[in-house]
Amino acid sequence: MDETQIRDRLDGLRLEHRDLDAAIAALAAIGSPDQVQLARLKKRKLRLRDEMSMLEDQLLPDIIA
């Protein structure tokens, strides 16, 4: 992937991450949320975070200090 593709993918992942935040908050706000669904959303959010971190690392140059 070139830099433009990485940045585009990051933008999409960030959007999905924000959407999951809203979905988790909405689900948690109801009286008795579905714990299984809540756990799945949180796991998906963590996977997105991991992928975003990996892509961000690809964009940053390797600098030895």
Secondary structure, 3 states (H helix, E strand, C coil): CCHHHHHHHHHHHHHHHHHHHHHHHHHHHCCCCCHHHHHHHHHHHHHHHHHHHHHHHHHCCCCCC
